[in-house]
Amino acid sequence: MAYTLSNMLPLGTTAPDFNLPDPATGTMVQLSDIAPSKATVIMFLCNHCPYVLYINQEIVHIVSEYAPKGVQFIGINSNDADTHPDDAPEKMGPHAKAVGYTFPYLFDETQAVARAYDAACTPDFYVFDENRRLVYRGQLDNSRPRRNEVPPTGEDLRAALDAVLHGGAVAETQRPSGGCNIKWKS
């Protein structure tokens, strides 16, 4: 597994719209159809990456804590399912259920959405304010599998969400996420 850092899309960027399938429900989800909320978190995830697997339970905890406060969460899998069959759409619904995802987990088959967000790795997190302007991009926290003994806490993402929810400024110092590179099609 190649360790890759996120690209850090410029703050203030408007959330690129998308229209992607949710394999678990068989529906299409378009960002512009989702009612604006206090914050929207777009997460680039996948089924097989050990970096995502290491933090899945913390993601589930954060969603359960912040969704009732008016935060929307959307997961997107942009990996090439031909070269990485564990990330195939038919495996996404069972995976989402097994780990406890309660948010749409969408499949970006063309990888156009990952390119629009300048996503580079899984996991990769983007927080948009109520106007869908980017206020945070980067890591969940400083935990990494096999790198340290730090358990996932979500401290970086939580700090950004708390700032948005309380009308404050998100910290200017934002650390890139790190994990498996997105498996791009050739």
C-alpha positions as CSV (number, residue, x, y, z in Angstrom):
1,M,0.0,0.0,0.0
2,A,1.4,3.3,-1.1
3,Y,1.1,6.1,1.6
4,T,-0.3,9.3,-0.1
5,L,-1.1,12.7,1.4
6,S,-4.2,14.7,0.4
7,N,-3.8,17.6,-2.0
8,M,-5.4,20.3,0.2
9,L,-8.0,21.9,-2.1
10,P,-8.0,25.7,-1.6
11,L,-10.2,27.0,1.2
12,G,-13.2,28.8,0.0
13,T,-13.8,26.5,-2.9
14,T,-17.5,25.8,-3.6
15,A,-18.4,22.2,-3.2
16,P,-18.4,20.6,-6.7
17,D,-21.8,19.2,-7.5
18,F,-22.2,15.5,-8.3
19,N,-24.8,13.0,-9.2
20,L,-23.7,9.5,-8.0
21,P,-25.3,6.2,-7.3
22,D,-25.8,4.8,-3.8
23,P,-25.3,1.1,-4.4
24,A,-27.0,0.2,-1.0
25,T,-30.3,1.9,-2.0
26,G,-30.2,1.9,-5.8
27,T,-30.8,5.7,-5.8
28,M,-28.9,8.5,-7.3
29,V,-27.7,11.3,-4.9
30,Q,-27.0,14.8,-6.2
31,L,-25.4,17.2,-3.9
32,S,-27.5,20.1,-5.1
33,D,-30.6,18.2,-4.2
34,I,-29.6,17.8,-0.6
35,A,-31.0,20.6,1.5
36,P,-28.3,23.0,2.8
37,S,-27.2,22.3,6.3
38,K,-25.0,23.9,8.9
39,A,-22.1,21.9,7.5
40,T,-21.6,19.2,4.9
41,V,-18.8,16.6,5.2
42,I,-17.6,14.9,2.1
43,M,-15.4,11.9,2.8
44,F,-13.5,9.9,0.2
45,L,-13.5,6.3,1.6
46,C,-13.2,2.8,0.3
47,N,-13.8,-0.8,1.6
48,H,-10.3,-2.2,1.6
49,C,-7.9,0.6,2.7
50,P,-6.3,-0.2,6.1
51,Y,-6.2,3.6,6.9
52,V,-10.0,3.8,6.4
53,L,-10.6,0.5,8.2
54,Y,-8.6,1.8,11.2
55,I,-10.9,4.9,11.6
56,N,-14.3,3.6,10.5
57,Q,-15.6,3.3,14.1
58,E,-14.6,6.9,14.8
59,I,-16.3,8.1,11.6
60,V,-19.5,6.3,12.8
61,H,-19.2,8.0,16.2
62,I,-18.7,11.4,14.7
63,V,-21.7,11.0,12.4
64,S,-23.9,9.9,15.3
65,E,-22.8,12.9,17.3
66,Y,-22.9,15.6,14.6
67,A,-25.8,14.6,12.3
68,P,-28.4,15.5,15.0
69,K,-26.7,19.0,15.2
70,G,-27.4,19.7,11.5
71,V,-24.3,18.2,9.8
72,Q,-24.7,16.2,6.5
73,F,-22.2,13.4,5.8
74,I,-21.6,11.8,2.4
75,G,-19.0,9.0,1.7
76,I,-17.6,8.6,-1.8
77,N,-15.7,5.6,-3.2
78,S,-13.7,6.5,-6.3
79,N,-11.4,3.5,-6.6
80,D,-11.2,1.5,-9.8
81,A,-13.3,-1.5,-9.1
82,D,-11.7,-3.5,-11.9
83,T,-8.3,-3.4,-10.3
84,H,-9.6,-3.4,-6.7
85,P,-12.7,-5.7,-6.7
86,D,-13.1,-5.3,-2.9
87,D,-14.3,-1.7,-3.7
88,A,-16.9,-2.8,-6.3
89,P,-20.3,-1.2,-6.0
90,E,-22.0,-4.5,-5.1
91,K,-19.7,-4.8,-2.1
92,M,-20.3,-1.2,-0.8
93,G,-23.8,-1.7,0.7
94,P,-22.8,-4.8,2.7
95,H,-19.6,-3.1,3.8
96,A,-21.5,0.1,4.8
97,K,-24.0,-2.0,6.9
98,A,-21.2,-4.0,8.5
99,V,-19.3,-1.0,9.7
100,G,-22.3,1.1,10.6
101,Y,-22.5,3.8,8.0
102,T,-25.8,5.7,8.2
103,F,-24.9,8.2,5.5
104,P,-25.0,7.8,1.7
105,Y,-21.9,5.9,0.5
106,L,-21.7,6.7,-3.2
107,F,-19.8,5.2,-6.1
108,D,-17.7,7.5,-8.4
109,E,-17.2,5.1,-11.3
110,T,-15.8,7.7,-13.7
111,Q,-13.6,9.2,-11.0
112,A,-14.7,12.7,-12.2
113,V,-15.9,13.6,-8.7
114,A,-12.6,12.7,-7.1
115,R,-10.8,14.8,-9.7
116,A,-13.2,17.7,-9.1
117,Y,-12.4,17.6,-5.3
118,D,-8.7,17.0,-6.0
119,A,-9.0,14.0,-3.8
120,A,-5.8,11.9,-3.6
121,C,-6.2,9.3,-0.9
122,T,-8.5,7.4,1.3
123,P,-9.5,8.7,3.7
124,D,-9.8,12.3,2.6
125,F,-12.1,14.8,4.4
126,Y,-13.7,18.0,3.3
127,V,-16.0,20.2,5.4
128,F,-18.2,22.8,3.7
129,D,-20.1,25.5,5.6
130,E,-23.8,26.4,5.1
131,N,-23.0,28.1,1.8
132,R,-21.1,25.0,0.7
133,R,-17.7,26.8,0.8
134,L,-14.7,24.8,1.9
135,V,-13.6,25.6,5.4
136,Y,-11.6,22.4,6.2
137,R,-9.8,19.7,4.3
138,G,-7.4,17.2,5.7
139,Q,-7.1,14.5,8.3
140,L,-9.6,13.1,10.7
141,D,-6.8,13.1,13.4
142,N,-3.2,12.1,13.9
143,S,-3.9,8.3,14.2
144,R,-2.5,5.9,11.6
145,P,-2.5,2.1,11.6
146,R,0.9,0.6,12.4
147,R,2.5,4.1,12.6
148,N,1.7,4.9,16.2
149,E,-0.3,3.8,19.1
150,V,-2.7,6.8,18.9
151,P,-6.3,5.6,18.8
152,P,-8.6,7.5,16.5
153,T,-10.3,10.5,18.2
154,G,-11.4,12.6,15.2
155,E,-10.0,15.6,16.9
156,D,-9.1,17.6,13.8
157,L,-12.5,17.0,12.1
158,R,-14.4,17.6,15.3
159,A,-12.6,20.9,15.9
160,A,-13.5,22.0,12.4
161,L,-17.2,21.0,12.9
162,D,-17.4,22.6,16.3
163,A,-16.0,25.9,14.9
164,V,-18.6,25.9,12.0
165,L,-21.5,25.0,14.3
166,H,-20.6,27.7,16.8
167,G,-20.0,30.4,14.1
168,G,-16.3,30.6,14.7
169,A,-13.3,30.4,12.4
170,V,-11.8,27.0,11.5
171,A,-8.2,26.8,12.4
172,E,-5.9,28.0,9.6
173,T,-3.4,25.2,10.4
174,Q,-4.8,22.1,8.7
175,R,-2.9,18.9,8.2
176,P,-3.3,16.8,5.1
177,S,-4.9,13.4,5.4
178,G,-2.8,10.4,4.6
179,G,-3.7,6.9,3.5
180,C,-3.9,4.7,0.4
181,N,-3.8,6.5,-2.9
182,I,-7.0,6.5,-4.9
183,K,-6.8,3.7,-7.3
184,W,-7.0,5.6,-10.6
185,K,-8.1,4.0,-13.8
186,S,-5.4,3.8,-16.5
